[in-house]
Amino acid sequence: MAVSTSEYKRTFLASEDAVQIREELLRMTADPMYNTQPFYTPLDNNLSFVEKHIRYLSEHPKLSSLEYLSNLRLMTKKR
C-alpha cells in the first residue's frame, strides 16, 4: 500500500534518519568551508538552511538522503 505524502512527511520528521541529517546540516552550517547562508525565496518563508533542506527531503520520499547530502556538500563547498 502506498504511503501518502503527508504520512511520509510525519514519519520522516520523527525518524532517526531525519535526526542524523539535521545534525549533519548543522555541522555544515558551523563549518566555514560551506556556504550555508540562507537566501530569500517566496516559497520558503525565510527558512534556515537546515529547515529548508529537511523540509525538501520530507516532501520527496524517493530521494536518497545520502546522495542528497553528498550533492549538497559539493554545491555549497567554498572553493
Residue, then its C-alpha position, 0 to 999 in steps of 0.5 A: m500500500a502506498v504511503s501518502t505524502s503527508e504520512y511520509k512527511r510525519t514519519f520522516l520528521a520523527s525518524e532517526d534518519a531525519v535526526q542524523i541529517r539535521e545534525e549533519l546540516l548543522r555541522m555544515t552550517a558551523d563549518p566555514m568551508y560551506n556556504t550555508q547562508p540562507f537566501y530569500t525565496p517566496l516559497d520558503n518563508n525565510l527558512s534556515f538552511v537546515e529547515k529548508h533542506i529537511r523540509y525538501l527531503s520530507e516532501h520527496p520520499k524517493l530521494s536518497s538522503l545520502e546522495y542528497l547530502s553528498n550533492l549538497r556538500l559539493m554545491t555549497k563547498k567554498r572553493 
